[in-house]
Amino acid sequence: MSLLHRLIQPTLLASAVTCAFAATASAAELTVYTAVESDDLQKYAERFNAAHPEIDIKWVRDSTGVITARLLAEKDNPQADVVWGLAATSLLVLEDEGLLAPYAPAGVENLDPKFVDVAYREGQDPAWVGMDAWVGAICYNTVEGERLGIPAPSSWEDLTQPAYEGQVIMPNPNSSGTGYLDVASWLQLWGEEPGWDYMDRLHDNIARYTHSGSAPCSLAATGEAVVGVSFAFRGARLKSQGAPIEIIFPEEGLGWDMEAAAIVEGTDHLEAAQTLMDWAVSREANELYNEGYAVVAYPGVAQPIENYPTDITERMIDADFQWAAVNRERVLAEWQRRYDSKTEE
């Protein structure tokens, strides 16, 4: 069975988060595909519904790779009206396939230009708009590390040392946006040949690859792993809840990507879709994003997040999203050829 078929099996629907709010005979209905973390999705959905009870949304949630694969598979018969909270690198792929309907949401001019499709800076309607940025990080279990005599890492390179053999868990980039963020950032940081050499050495120490970007940090928090390669938001939240972890921000630099939103080309519910997009770029929505993410699209909104360094933006690499999108299929195929044997079922 091909990777694409594995990713879009009907079991996706079993994991869909479907929220039907205030349905009435006259309510507009939207199907929205999202990769937003489940604990945030409920909060965002409730806030949007309070502002727009006239719109009934069916939220279908899964990991970035699964949502991206599903949208590509449905290209000739789209089932979603809006994509909301998907990696910008994935939206660039979808844009190239002609799957997105350009739209300039009300208030888009207030956003940091880095968070808006470059077409907008060229006088055109953007195909997508950013919401917030998530940043790669390492979650280290202090209790298990001390018990096993495994030191806290300070760099990506540290994870290739013998002390970490069988103690590292990270996401599979074919199914996880966080996994692809890591792989793409390493290849950009060091160049392709050194980047693949690094991943070869890292693979020797990997216990397994997960399909979820947050799972490695969650597993580190419960002591099932000493080290989880994940993203800062999940680690910061778990640490705030009392988990015995430290969030490590590797000294070489932090890969990152944006959560972003777009309207699916051909939707029959364009007005309702535009309303959701208008809300997604609003100050109110960005204040919600900032409850978990230190970097958001609306300038002046972001407040410090507990367990994040205050200089988080300075630590983020100069990410080339266009490169990551253009090379996505090739990089994922090469990664799978080399490392997929350790991916969990």
N, C-alpha and C positions, 0 to 999 in steps of 0.2 A: 504494500500500500504506500502511495506517495506521501510525502510530508504534507502537502496541501490537503489531501483527503483526510489525513489523520487530524489536521487542525480544524476542519470544518464538519466533522462528523455530527450527526444530530444531537449527540450528548451535550453539545453546547447549550441547547435550549434548557436542559436540566439545570444548568448553572446560571441561567439568565436571571437577572434581577428585574422583575416586572412590577412596576408600581402604578396602579390605576388610581388616579386621584379625581374626586369630584366629577365623576362622569355624568353627563346629562345628555339629553337627546340632541342638544344643539352644540355640545362641546366639540372643538376641533381635536383631532387625534393625531399624535405623532409617535413614530417609532424611532427611538434614539439609541444608537450603538455607542457604547462607552467602555473605556478601560479605567475609569476613575476607581480608586480604592473603595471597597464596599462600605466601610464605615463613614466615608465622606459622601458617597453618593446619596445615601438616605437624607443627610443633612441638606445637601444642595437641592435635592428634589423637593423636599418639604418647603424650602424657602422660595423656590420658583413657583410652586403651586400656590403658596399664599399670595404671591404677587399676581399670578395669572390663573385663577381657578377655571377660566373658560377653556383652558388647554389641557387635555387628558394625554399623559405621556406613558408609553410602554418603554421602559428602560431595559435594554439587553446588554448585560455586562459580561465581559471576559477579559483575559489578558490581551496585551497589545497585539501580539503576533496572531492570535486567534481572530480577533476583530478585523485586523488588516486582511488576513487570508479570506475571511468570509465576505468582506466587501469586494475583493477582487473576484471571487468566485461568482458573486451575484451581479457582476458588471452588466450583463445583458438583461437582468431583471431585478433591479434594486429593490430591496425590502425595507431599507432604512430611509428616513427623511432627513435626519441630522446625525452627524458624527460629532460627539462632544466629549472632550477629555481623552484624546488619542494623541500619540506622539507626533510632533511636527514632522519628523522624518518619515513616518508612515503617510501623513497627509500629503507630503510632496510626491510620494509614489502614486497615491490616488489621484492627485491633480494631474500628473503626467498621463494617467490613463483616461482622463476626461470625465472622472466620476464626481467632480465637485462643481457646484454652481456658484460662481463669484457673487459676493454680496458685501457691501460696506455697512456694517452694523452702525446704528445710531450711537455716536460717541467714540467710534474707532479712532478718531483723531486725537483722543486723549491718551492713547496707549503708547508705551515705549515702542519706537519704530522697529526694534529688533524682534518684537512679538507680533508683527504683522507681515503677511506675505509681501514679498518685495514688489509685486505688481502694484501695490497701493502707492509706493513711493514713485512709481512711474505713471501715476495718474489714472490707473485702472482700479476696478473693484477687486479686492483681495479674494482669493479662493479660500483662505483660512485665516483665522486670527488666534493668537496665543492667549493662554490663560495664566499659566504659572510655569516655573521651571523646577524640575526635580534633578537631584544631584547624586552621583554615585558616591558610595561610602562603604566602609567596612564595619560590621558589628562584631565585637569581640567579647566573649563571655569571660568575665574576670574570675569567677569562681572556678570554672572548669579549666581555664588557662593556668591558674595557680596550682590546682590539683595535679594537672598533668605536666607541669613545668614548661608550658608553652608561653613564650613572651607575647606581649601585645605588639602587633606590627606597627610600623610607622610609614611604610611605603608599599606600593604595589609589588615591588621587587622582593620585599621580605616574604611574601606569600609563596615564593618558589623555594625557600630554604627548607632543609631536611626536617626541621622541627615541626613543620606544618603538614607533613605527609598524612593524608587521609583525614585531615581536620578542616578542610575548606569546602564550603558549599556555595555555589553561585547559580544564577539563572541561565537557562538555555536561551540564547538570543533568537532562536526561531519562534519561540512562543512568548517570550518576555521582552517588553520594550526596554526594561532595565538591563537585561542581558545584552541586547544589541547596543545600548548606550555604552556599556563597558567595552565591548569588542571594538566598536567604531572609534572610541576615544583612544584606546591603546594603539590602534593602527595609525591614528592621526598624530599621537604624541611622539611615537618612535619611528614611524615609517612602517611599510608593510612587512619587509623581511624581519626586522627586529621585533615587530609586533607579534608575528606568528611564532617566532622563536620564544618570546615571552610566554605565549599561551601554551606552547608545547611543554615548557617547564612547569607552568602552573597546573596543567592537566595532570601531571604526575602526582600532585598533592590533593587533587579534587576527590572528595568522597562521592559526590553525585551532583548532577545539574537538575535544578527544579524547573517547573513550567511557570512558576510565579516569581515576580521580581521581589515581592515582600517576604516570601517564604524563607530565604536564607537567613534574614535577620530574625524572623520569628523563631526559627529553629535554634539560632544562637541564644536567643533570649531564654528558651526553655532548657538549654544545656544539651540539646541533641547534636550541636556542633559547637566547636570553639570559635570558628570564624565563619561569618556569613557575608558574602559580597552582595550588597543590596543597595538601598538608597537612603539618604539621610533622613528624610521625613519619617519613614517607618522606624528607624533606630531611635530617633528623638522621641517619638511617641511612646515606644516601649520602655525606654529609659525613664521617662516621666511617670510611667505606671509602675515603676519599681523593679523592672528587670535588671539583673546584674550584668549589664553590658556597658561597654564604652563604644562611642561612635568615633571611628578613626577616619580622618580625612587625609588620605595619602599625599605625601609631600611632592610627588611628581605633578600633581594637578588632578582636578576632578572633572570627569566627563559629565555631560548634562544634556537634557532634552527638554522640550516644552510640551506641556499638555495644551492641546489646541482644539478648535471647533470649526465645523464647516457644514454647509448645506449640501445634501446629496443631489446631484443633477437629476432632474425629472420628477422631483417630489410633487405629489398632488396636493400638498398642504403647505404651499410656499409662504403664505402670510404667517401661519403659526410658527413655521421654521424660522422666519426672520425675527419674530418676537423672541424666541429662545436665544437667538444669536445676539439680539440687542441686549438682553439681560446678561448674557455671558460676558460681555465686555464692560458691564456697568461697574461703578465703584462698589456698590453693594456686593456684587458677586466676587470682586477681587478681595474685598475684606474677608469674605468667607474662605477664599483660597489661602489667604495669609494665615489662617488658623493652623494650617499644616505646612505651608510652604513659605520659605523665607524670601523667595524671589517671585514677584507677581508682575503681571503685564502693566498695571496701572501705576505710574510713578507717584511717589509720595504716600502710597497706601501701606507698604510693607513695614511691619514692626518686627523687632527682634523675636526670634523663636527660641524657646528654651532648648538647650543642648546643641544649638547651632553656634559655630564661631561667628563673630560679628563681621569678619572679613570674608564671608562665604563667596561673594561675587568675585573677589580678587583671586580666589583659588580655582575658579571655574576656567577650564581651558577655552581657547578660542575655537569653538566647535564649528565645523563646516557641515551644516545640515544638508546642503545640496550634495556634497560628496557622499555623505552617509546614505542619502536616498538613492542616488544614481548607482552606487556600488552595493546596495543592500542585497540583492538577489545573489550576486557573485560571492560576497563575503559570507552570507549565511550557508550557501552550498559548501564552501570550503570549510567553514567551521563544522558543519555536520559530518563531512567526510573524515575530519580529523578526530573529533571528540564525542560524537553522539553516543558512543558505546556506554558512557556513564550517565546518560539521561534517565531519570526515573520514569517508570511506566505511567 
